[in-house]
Amino acid sequence: MKFNNNEIKLVIFDLDGTLIDSTSIWNDVDIAFFKKRGMDVPKNYAKEIAHIGLLAAANLTKDKYLP
């Protein structure tokens, strides 16, 4: 299929998991976040937030782990 450049309005490209893997970056973020609060990362934290989205993970973290 041939495309004319004027026909393309939007392109979505999911970089994470395709060219890069950000898993280790998020692990570092979790460690820094909890360390700043004098805490270790809870044992099953990564698994607990893995598939719930950023906003839901932030709310869960605040409600469950912060005073």
Secondary structure, 3 states (H helix, E strand, C coil): CCCCCCCCCCCCCCCECCCECCHHHHHHHHHHHHHHCCCCCCCCHHHHHCCCCHHHHHHHHHHHHCC
